[in-house]
Amino acid sequence: MQIAYYDEPIKAFLKVSEDAIFGELAKRHVFALEYQQRDAWLGQIRLLKSVLSSFKLGHIFFEFAIPRMGKRADIVLLVGDVVFVLEFKVGAGSFDRSAIEQVHDYALDLKNFHKASHDLPIVPVLLATEAEGTRQLDVTFAPDRVAKPILARIEQLPDLIAHCVSLTGSPEIDIKSWKEAGYQPTPTIVEAAQALFQNHAVEEIARSDASALNLSQTTDRISQIIDHSKAQKRKSICFVTGVPGAGKTLAGLNIATKRAQEHSEEHAVFLSGNGPLVTVLREALARDEVARNGTTKSTALRKVSSFIQNIHHFRDEALRNRAVPDEKVAVFDEAQRAWTRDQAARFMQAKRGHEGFDMSEPEFLVHVMDRHVDWCVVVCLIGGGQEINTGEAGLGAWFSALKHHFPNWDVYISDRLKDGDYVSDEASTQLLAEMPVHPYRELHLSVSMRSFRAETLSSFIGHVVDNRPEAAREMYHHIHDRYPIWLTRDLDRARHWLRSKARGSERYGLVASSGARRLRAEGLHIKAKVDAASWFLNDRRDVRSSFYLEEVGTEFDVQGLELDWVGVCWDADLRQKSGKWGYYNFRGTVWQRLQQKERQLYLKNAYRVILTRARQGMILFVPKGHEADHTRPPCFYDETYDFLKSCGLKDLDVA
């Protein structure tokens, strides 16, 4: 992705003709040039030549790339040591909220992900060329030196630039170094899916610094395996591992889109049993397709649905139609969560009427792909500590199916697959040891990208849920400056904090475990299921959106997705008691202790999931309880609150 369609010193820009500048923009524009875009560029060029005529220093960029969002800012100006992000609304007489959020997002993106802009003041400016009246230009900087968006008329721009530059008095930006600085975007999975669907390369939208294994390396290794399998007519399966938030789903979407675009005859498909994830991705891509291409919503959804499918629908169709599937490449997200033989048989017999069904879900899925007579490839994306539901098979069912039913398949694994985070039980370990495998380091993603401010967040959360407060405190010492985590006993205070932290279109919301039944006393009804697409995608005006802080997402709603700021609501289902975690389920009118190790693990993982959803920071709400309510006395919550404080967290109420 080119950094900009046009960039020159302001002095040179003023000397060049409007037609020459327009020609440079048109030459680099890869899409059909519509008259609205042509008129917008010509208007911007004419206006900027007029208002910047007194500036002899500085640099101007037209159509500056914002890789994480797959978009371009109209103008970026570097004057003195200040970065100005300008968004034009040519012909507009007012400043709409979405445009204000957009220019703010561009500025925040530069601050967070463009290395040379980390320490510079950044001023987002929205210019409505037909706005009436004189506007007061108050420049207010946040602590990270990103200004609150300024709404201005074009003729006010020179005074605004001069005023902002006078506030700093620092040396001018080194233009060459600024242009060459690394850009390390970390998109949300929705942003990434939209960019990949628009044919952006993963290198353009994902970080690739030395501390993280480049996602493109993972894609390249899988592509090599696919090409080898095709050439040698082999059937292969790959197991890709990664820490929470490392980009496993992004890697899966990347390989599916890349193969679909470059090898359409393979009919590559991305499959997930995570219903909310599939719903949100499909809806986001369909909305984006409608906005960009003007197609109908139903047409857009059909197009998207052939590429992203619910794994259970894929399974049911394969049962109904015994023909060879169209898909030669199938990517299974969260493959360790596929169903066991008992769970799959029970469901298929009771709910689908398949009396003779007697396979685990992994065995059946490989069986379906094995219908191909020549070659095929299955890619399994594996997360550690993500099992949150009864009947999830883990990796043992995959290994058992391959060893006993498909021994001729080639098995490629991450060199970290044998770690305890992924294969922990003795039976699975033994099965893996008995199979011929090809290990590759590129099939492991080791660094979290979700929490771009704190790559060690997953380790901190691991110490918390594993009851290691001293290790958690030590880890939090390394992240608290960049990734705030606060405690509160006041839900309204938590809501206020979330609203105060979000800027631009940054998203916030409340989450809790699905077992947090007594949060109902706080006005949070866990059993009222959220509409995932509305909760994750709709704007602040929609009461169904996460922004309203009324509906609560559970681990089942949010796994695989993320928000910028999160309020984690902690109930008595997981509580500290005498220095250990106690595991409980609320039945009827009482809490019952969970005795089964498996169910304890699911509950612990539920908290692991909700505690790793925030990209930028979170606040943990621990209720005070009530002496008059036997289902939530203060003692059910106070020890948990004290434990979290011992992990290094501070109470917002007393800060």
C-alpha positions in Angstrom: 0.0 0.0 0.0 1.6 3.3 -1.1 1.9 5.8 1.8 0.1 8.4 -0.3 -1.1 9.1 -3.8 0.8 12.4 -3.8 3.4 13.9 -1.4 5.6 16.9 -1.8 6.9 19.9 0.2 4.2 22.5 0.5 6.4 24.9 -1.4 6.6 22.6 -4.4 2.8 21.9 -4.2 2.1 25.6 -4.5 4.2 25.9 -7.7 2.8 22.9 -9.6 -0.4 23.2 -11.7 -3.7 21.8 -10.5 -3.9 19.6 -13.5 -0.5 18.1 -12.8 -1.4 17.3 -9.2 -4.8 15.8 -10.3 -2.9 13.7 -12.8 -0.7 12.2 -10.1 -3.7 11.4 -8.0 -5.6 9.8 -10.8 -2.6 7.7 -11.9 -2.3 6.1 -8.5 -6.0 5.6 -8.0 -6.6 1.8 -8.6 -10.4 2.0 -8.7 -12.7 3.5 -11.4 -12.5 7.3 -11.1 -16.0 8.6 -10.6 -16.9 12.3 -11.2 -17.6 12.8 -7.4 -14.0 11.8 -6.6 -12.6 14.0 -9.4 -14.5 17.0 -8.3 -13.6 16.4 -4.7 -9.8 16.3 -5.5 -10.0 19.4 -7.8 -11.8 21.3 -5.0 -9.3 20.3 -2.4 -6.3 21.2 -4.6 -7.8 24.6 -5.4 -8.7 25.4 -1.8 -5.4 24.3 -0.3 -3.4 26.2 -2.8 -5.3 29.3 -1.7 -5.0 28.9 2.1 -1.5 27.5 2.2 0.1 30.2 0.0 1.8 31.8 3.0 3.6 28.6 4.1 7.1 28.1 2.9 7.9 25.0 5.1 6.0 21.8 5.7 4.9 18.8 3.7 1.6 17.7 2.2 0.2 14.2 1.5 -2.9 13.5 -0.5 -4.8 10.3 0.1 -2.6 9.1 3.0 -2.9 5.4 3.7 -4.5 4.2 7.0 -3.7 0.5 6.7 -5.5 -0.9 9.7 -8.8 0.5 8.4 -8.1 -0.2 4.7 -8.8 3.5 4.0 -7.1 6.8 3.1 -7.2 10.2 4.8 -7.9 13.1 2.5 -4.8 15.1 3.5 -2.0 14.8 6.0 0.1 18.0 6.6 3.4 18.0 8.5 4.2 21.5 9.7 6.7 22.2 12.4 6.5 19.2 14.7 2.7 18.8 14.3 0.8 16.3 12.3 -2.5 17.6 10.9 -5.0 15.1 9.6 -7.5 16.9 7.3 -10.8 15.4 6.2 -12.8 17.5 3.6 -16.5 17.6 3.2 -16.6 19.5 -0.1 -20.0 21.3 -0.4 -21.1 20.3 3.1 -22.7 22.9 5.3 -22.6 20.9 8.5 -20.4 18.5 10.5 -21.9 15.1 10.9 -21.0 12.7 13.7 -19.7 9.9 11.5 -17.3 12.3 9.7 -16.0 13.6 13.1 -15.4 10.0 14.3 -13.7 9.2 11.0 -11.1 12.0 11.2 -10.5 11.2 14.9 -10.0 7.6 14.1 -7.4 8.5 11.5 -5.5 10.6 14.1 -5.6 7.8 16.7 -4.5 5.3 14.2 -1.4 7.3 13.4 -0.7 7.8 17.1 -1.0 4.1 18.0 0.5 2.4 15.0 2.8 4.8 13.1 6.1 4.6 14.8 7.3 8.1 14.0 4.1 9.7 15.2 4.0 8.1 18.6 5.4 11.1 20.4 4.1 13.9 18.1 1.1 16.1 18.6 -1.6 15.1 16.1 -4.5 17.4 15.2 -7.5 16.0 13.4 -9.5 18.7 11.5 -12.8 18.3 9.7 -13.4 20.9 7.0 -17.0 21.6 5.8 -16.4 23.9 2.9 -19.9 25.5 3.1 -20.3 25.7 6.9 -21.8 29.0 7.9 -20.6 31.5 10.6 -17.3 31.8 12.4 -16.3 28.9 14.6 -14.3 29.1 17.8 -11.2 27.0 17.3 -10.4 25.6 20.7 -7.4 23.2 20.6 -7.6 20.6 23.4 -5.0 17.8 23.6 -5.6 14.5 25.3 -2.7 13.1 27.5 -1.4 11.2 24.5 -1.2 14.5 22.5 -4.1 13.7 20.1 -6.3 16.8 19.9 -10.0 16.7 20.1 -11.3 17.0 16.5 -11.5 20.5 15.3 -14.5 21.6 13.2 -13.4 24.5 10.9 -14.1 26.4 7.8 -11.3 26.2 5.2 -10.3 29.9 5.6 -9.5 29.2 9.3 -6.9 26.6 8.5 -3.8 28.9 8.3 -4.5 30.5 11.7 -5.2 27.0 13.2 -1.9 25.6 11.8 0.1 28.6 13.1 -1.5 28.4 16.5 -0.9 24.7 17.0 2.8 25.0 15.9 3.3 27.9 18.3 2.1 25.7 21.2 5.0 23.3 20.9 8.2 25.1 19.8 9.8 21.8 19.1 12.2 21.0 16.1 10.5 20.3 12.8 9.7 16.8 11.8 12.4 15.0 9.8 10.2 14.3 6.7 12.4 11.5 5.3 12.5 9.6 8.6 8.8 10.1 9.2 7.9 8.7 5.8 10.2 5.7 6.2 9.0 4.9 9.7 7.4 1.5 10.3 3.7 1.2 10.5 2.4 -1.6 12.8 -1.3 -1.8 12.5 -3.3 -4.3 14.6 -6.8 -4.4 13.1 -9.9 -5.8 14.8 -11.0 -9.1 13.2 -13.9 -7.2 11.6 -11.6 -4.6 10.1 -9.2 -7.3 9.0 -11.9 -9.3 7.3 -13.2 -6.2 5.5 -9.7 -5.3 4.3 -8.9 -8.9 3.1 -12.3 -9.1 1.4 -11.3 -5.9 -0.5 -8.1 -7.7 -1.7 -5.7 -5.9 0.6 -2.7 -8.0 1.4 -2.2 -9.1 5.0 1.1 -7.3 5.1 -0.8 -4.0 4.6 -3.1 -4.4 7.6 -1.2 -6.5 10.2 1.9 -5.7 12.2 5.2 -7.3 11.0 7.8 -6.1 13.5 10.6 -8.3 14.6 9.0 -9.2 17.9 6.0 -10.9 16.2 6.0 -13.8 13.8 4.8 -12.2 10.6 1.4 -13.5 9.6 2.6 -13.6 6.1 5.1 -16.2 7.0 2.3 -18.4 8.4 0.3 -17.8 5.2 3.3 -18.6 3.0 4.0 -21.9 4.9 0.4 -23.0 4.6 0.3 -22.0 0.9 3.5 -24.1 0.3 1.8 -27.1 2.0 -1.3 -26.6 -0.2 0.7 -26.3 -3.4 2.8 -29.4 -2.5 -0.4 -31.4 -1.7 -1.9 -30.3 -5.0 1.2 -31.2 -7.0 1.8 -34.5 -5.3 -2.0 -35.4 -5.0 -1.8 -35.7 -1.2 -4.4 -35.1 1.5 -3.0 -32.9 4.3 -4.0 -31.4 7.5 -2.2 -28.5 9.3 -2.5 -27.5 13.0 -1.8 -23.8 13.6 -1.4 -22.7 17.2 -1.3 -19.3 18.8 -1.7 -17.4 22.1 -5.0 -15.6 22.7 -5.3 -12.6 20.3 -2.3 -13.6 18.2 -4.2 -13.6 15.0 -5.2 -17.2 14.4 -8.6 -16.2 12.9 -6.9 -13.5 10.9 -4.4 -16.1 9.6 -7.3 -18.4 8.7 -9.2 -15.6 6.9 -6.1 -14.6 5.1 -5.3 -18.1 3.8 -9.0 -18.6 2.7 -9.2 -15.2 0.9 -5.8 -15.5 -0.6 -6.5 -19.0 -2.1 -10.0 -17.9 -3.2 -8.6 -14.9 -5.0 -5.6 -16.6 -6.6 -7.0 -20.2 -7.0 -10.7 -19.8 -7.4 -11.1 -23.4 -8.5 -10.1 -24.5 -4.9 -13.3 -23.0 -3.5 -11.5 -22.2 -0.2 -13.8 -21.8 2.8 -13.5 -20.4 6.3 -15.5 -22.6 8.8 -16.3 -21.8 12.4 -18.5 -23.3 15.0 -18.6 -19.9 16.7 -22.0 -18.7 15.7 -21.7 -15.0 16.9 -18.3 -14.7 15.1 -19.8 -16.0 11.8 -22.9 -13.8 12.2 -20.8 -10.6 12.9 -18.3 -11.2 10.1 -21.0 -12.0 7.5 -23.0 -8.9 8.5 -20.0 -6.6 8.6 -18.8 -7.8 5.2 -22.3 -7.6 3.7 -22.8 -4.0 5.0 -19.4 -3.1 3.6 -20.1 -4.6 0.2 -23.4 -2.7 0.0 -21.7 0.6 1.0 -18.9 0.2 -1.5 -20.6 -1.4 -4.5 -24.2 -0.5 -4.1 -25.4 -4.1 -4.3 -28.4 -5.3 -2.5 -28.1 -6.7 1.0 -29.3 -10.1 0.0 -26.9 -10.4 -2.8 -24.0 -9.3 -0.6 -25.0 -11.9 2.1 -25.1 -14.7 -0.5 -21.6 -13.8 -1.7 -20.2 -13.6 1.8 -21.9 -16.7 3.0 -20.2 -18.9 0.4 -16.8 -17.8 1.8 -17.6 -17.8 5.6 -19.7 -20.7 6.8 -21.0 -22.1 10.1 -19.2 -25.4 10.5 -22.4 -27.0 11.7 -24.3 -26.0 8.5 -21.3 -27.3 6.5 -21.6 -30.6 8.4 -25.4 -30.9 7.9 -25.1 -30.2 4.2 -22.4 -32.9 3.9 -24.8 -35.4 5.6 -27.6 -34.5 3.3 -25.5 -34.5 0.2 -23.0 -37.4 0.0 -21.3 -35.9 -3.1 -17.6 -34.8 -3.1 -17.6 -31.2 -1.6 -16.7 -28.3 -3.8 -14.1 -27.1 -1.3 -10.6 -28.3 -1.7 -9.2 -26.1 1.1 -11.2 -25.9 4.4 -10.0 -23.7 7.3 -11.5 -24.7 10.7 -11.4 -22.0 13.3 -11.1 -23.0 17.0 -10.7 -26.7 15.9 -10.2 -27.8 19.5 -13.8 -27.0 20.2 -15.2 -29.5 17.7 -17.6 -32.0 19.4 -16.7 -35.4 20.9 -18.2 -38.6 19.6 -20.8 -38.7 22.4 -21.8 -35.0 21.9 -22.0 -35.2 18.1 -23.9 -38.5 18.1 -26.4 -37.3 20.8 -27.1 -34.1 18.9 -27.2 -35.7 15.4 -29.5 -38.5 16.5 -31.9 -36.3 18.7 -31.9 -33.1 16.7 -31.2 -34.1 13.1 -32.7 -37.6 13.0 -29.5 -39.4 12.0 -30.0 -42.5 14.0 -26.8 -44.2 12.9 -24.5 -41.3 13.4 -21.5 -42.5 15.5 -18.5 -40.2 14.8 -16.8 -37.3 16.5 -17.1 -34.1 14.7 -13.4 -34.1 13.7 -13.7 -37.6 12.3 -16.7 -36.6 10.3 -15.2 -33.4 8.9 -12.1 -35.2 7.8 -14.3 -37.9 6.4 -16.1 -35.3 4.3 -12.9 -33.8 2.9 -11.5 -37.3 2.3 -14.2 -37.8 -0.4 -11.9 -36.0 -2.8 -10.1 -38.6 -4.9 -7.0 -36.6 -5.5 -6.0 -33.9 -3.0 -7.3 -31.6 -0.3 -6.1 -29.6 2.6 -7.6 -29.0 6.1 -6.2 -26.1 8.2 -7.1 -26.4 11.9 -6.6 -23.2 14.0 -5.9 -24.1 17.6 -6.3 -21.8 20.7 -5.1 -22.7 24.1 -7.4 -22.4 27.1 -10.4 -21.6 24.9 -12.7 -24.7 25.7 -15.8 -23.2 27.3 -18.6 -25.7 26.6 -19.5 -29.3 27.4 -18.8 -31.8 24.7 -15.8 -30.0 23.2 -13.3 -32.6 22.0 -10.0 -30.9 22.3 -7.3 -32.2 20.0 -7.5 -35.8 21.0 -10.5 -36.5 18.7 -8.5 -35.1 15.7 -5.5 -37.2 16.5 -7.6 -40.3 17.0 -9.4 -39.8 13.7 -6.2 -39.4 11.8 -4.4 -42.3 13.4 -7.2 -44.8 13.2 -9.2 -43.8 10.1 -7.0 -41.6 7.9 -3.4 -42.8 8.3 -2.5 -41.8 4.8 -3.0 -38.1 5.4 0.1 -35.9 5.8 0.1 -34.1 9.2 1.8 -30.8 9.6 1.9 -29.2 13.1 3.1 -26.1 14.9 6.3 -26.8 16.7 4.5 -25.7 19.9 1.5 -28.1 19.5 3.0 -30.5 22.1 3.1 -27.7 24.8 0.7 -28.2 27.7 -1.4 -25.2 26.5 -2.6 -27.2 23.5 -2.1 -30.9 24.3 -2.4 -31.6 28.0 -4.1 -35.0 28.5 -2.0 -38.2 28.4 -4.2 -39.9 25.7 -3.8 -37.1 23.3 -0.1 -36.8 24.0 0.4 -40.5 23.3 -1.6 -40.4 20.0 0.5 -37.4 18.8 3.7 -39.2 19.6 2.6 -42.2 17.6 1.9 -40.3 14.4 4.4 -39.2 11.7 4.3 -35.4 11.7 6.0 -32.5 10.0 6.7 -29.7 12.6 7.2 -26.0 11.5 7.8 -23.0 13.7 5.8 -20.8 11.2 2.6 -22.6 12.2 2.7 -20.9 15.6 1.7 -17.3 16.3 3.4 -16.3 19.6 2.5 -12.6 20.2 -0.9 -11.2 21.0 -2.0 -8.5 18.6 -5.5 -7.9 20.1 -4.0 -5.8 23.0 -1.6 -3.7 21.0 -0.8 -1.7 24.1 0.1 -4.8 26.1 1.4 -7.9 24.5 1.9 -9.6 27.8 -1.8 -9.2 28.8 -2.6 -12.9 28.1 0.2 -13.9 30.5 -1.2 -11.6 33.2 -4.7 -13.0 32.8 -3.3 -16.5 32.9 -1.7 -15.8 36.3 -5.0 -14.4 37.5 -7.2 -17.3 36.6 -4.5 -19.8 37.7 -4.4 -18.2 41.1 -0.9 -16.9 41.0 -1.3 -13.3 42.4 2.5 -12.6 42.9 3.3 -13.6 39.3 0.2 -11.5 38.1 1.4 -8.5 40.1 4.9 -8.7 38.6 3.5 -9.0 35.1 1.0 -6.2 35.6 4.0 -4.0 36.7 5.2 -4.2 33.0 1.9 -3.3 31.4 -0.1 -0.9 33.5 1.4 2.2 32.0 0.2 1.2 28.5 -2.8 -0.9 29.3 -5.0 0.4 32.2 -6.9 -2.1 34.3 -9.0 -0.7 37.1 -11.2 -2.1 39.9 -14.5 -0.8 41.1 -17.4 -1.9 43.3 -19.8 0.6 41.5 -21.3 -0.4 38.2 -22.3 3.2 37.2 -18.7 4.2 37.9 -17.5 1.5 35.5 -19.9 2.7 32.8 -18.7 6.3 33.3 -15.1 5.2 32.9 -15.8 3.3 29.7 -17.6 6.2 28.2 -14.8 8.6 29.2 -12.0 6.5 27.7 -13.4 5.9 24.2 -12.6 8.3 21.4 -13.6 8.4 17.7 -15.5 5.2 16.9 -13.7 3.2 19.6 -16.1 0.6 20.9 -16.9 -0.3 24.5 -19.2 -2.7 26.3 -20.0 -4.9 29.3 -19.1 -8.6 29.5 -19.7 -11.4 32.0 -19.6 -15.1 32.3 -22.7 -17.0 31.2 -22.9 -18.3 34.8 -23.1 -14.8 36.4 -26.8 -15.2 37.2 -26.8 -13.0 40.3 -25.7 -9.9 38.4 -29.4 -9.6 37.7 -29.6 -7.8 41.1 -27.3 -5.2 39.5 -29.6 -4.8 36.5 -27.6 -7.1 34.3 -29.6 -10.1 32.9 -27.2 -12.7 31.6 -30.0 -14.9 30.3 -31.2 -12.2 27.9 -29.1 -13.1 24.8 -27.6 -10.2 22.8 -28.0 -9.9 19.1 -24.3 -10.2 18.2 -24.4 -8.3 14.9 -26.3 -5.4 16.5 -24.2 -5.5 19.7 -20.8 -5.4 17.9 -21.6 -3.4 14.8 -24.4 -0.9 15.4 -23.7 2.7 16.4 -24.2 4.7 19.6 -27.8 5.6 18.8 -28.9 1.9 18.8 -30.1 0.6 22.2 -29.1 -2.9 21.1 -25.4 -1.9 20.6 -22.7 -2.5 23.1 -22.4 1.3 23.5 -25.6 1.5 25.6 -24.0 -0.6 28.4 -27.3 -2.3 29.1 -26.9 -5.7 27.4 -24.0 -8.0 28.5 -22.0 -10.2 26.2 -21.0 -13.6 27.6 -18.0 -15.7 26.6 -20.2 -17.4 24.0 -21.0 -14.0 22.4 -17.5 -12.5 22.5 -15.1 -15.3 21.9 -13.0 -14.5 18.8 -14.2 -10.9 18.7 -13.0 -7.8 20.6 -13.8 -4.3 21.8 -11.5 -1.4 22.5 -12.6 -0.9 26.1 -14.4 -3.5 28.3 -16.2 -3.6 31.6 -15.8 -7.1 33.0 -18.6 -7.9 35.5 -17.5 -10.5 38.1 -20.1 -12.6 39.8 -19.9 -15.3 42.5 -19.7 -18.2 40.1 -15.9 -17.8 40.2 -14.9 -16.6 43.7 -11.9 -16.6 46.0 -12.2 -18.6 49.1 -9.4 -19.2 51.6 -6.8 -18.4 48.9 -8.2 -20.6 46.2 -10.7 -20.3 43.4 -14.1 -21.8 44.1 -16.3 -22.8 41.2 -20.1 -22.5 41.4 -23.2 -22.8 39.4 -26.5 -21.0 40.3 -29.4 -23.4 40.3 -32.9 -22.3 41.4 -32.2 -20.2 44.5 -28.7 -21.4 45.6 -25.1 -21.6 44.4 -23.9 -25.2 44.0 -20.3 -26.1 44.0 -18.9 -27.5 40.7 -17.1 -30.8 41.5 -16.2 -32.0 38.0 -12.8 -30.9 36.9 -14.0 -30.5 33.3 -16.8 -28.0 34.3 -14.3 -26.1 36.5 -12.0 -25.8 33.5 -14.9 -24.4 31.4 -15.7 -21.8 34.0 -12.1 -20.8 34.4 -11.8 -20.5 30.6 -15.0 -18.4 30.4 -13.3 -15.8 32.6 -10.1 -16.1 30.6 -12.1 -15.3 27.5 -13.9 -12.3 28.9 -10.8 -10.9 30.4 -8.9 -10.9 27.1 -11.5 -9.1 24.9 -10.2 -5.5 25.4 -7.7 -4.0 23.0 -6.9 -0.9 25.0 -8.0 -1.3 28.6 -10.7 -2.6 31.0 -12.3 -2.1 34.3 -13.4 -5.0 36.5 -16.6 -4.5 38.4 -16.9 -6.7 41.6 -20.3 -6.2 43.3 -20.5 -5.4 47.0 -23.3 -7.9 47.5 -25.9 -7.5 50.2 -26.3 -8.8 53.7 -30.0 -9.4 53.2 -29.6 -11.5 50.1 -28.4 -15.1 50.8 -27.5 -15.5 47.1 -25.0 -12.6 47.2 -23.7 -11.8 50.7 -20.6 -9.6 50.7 -18.3 -12.5 51.6 -19.0 -14.0 48.2 -17.3 -11.0 46.6 -14.9 -9.4 49.1 -12.2 -12.0 48.9 -12.3 -11.9 45.1 -11.9 -8.1 45.2 -9.0 -8.4 47.6 -7.4 -11.0 45.4 -7.6 -8.8 42.4 -6.0 -6.0 44.4 -3.2 -8.4 45.3 -2.6 -8.9 41.6 -1.6 -5.3 41.3 -4.9 -3.7 40.4 -6.1 -0.4 42.0 -9.6 0.7 42.9 -10.8 3.5 40.8 -13.1 4.6 43.6 -10.1 5.4 45.9 -7.5 6.4 43.3 
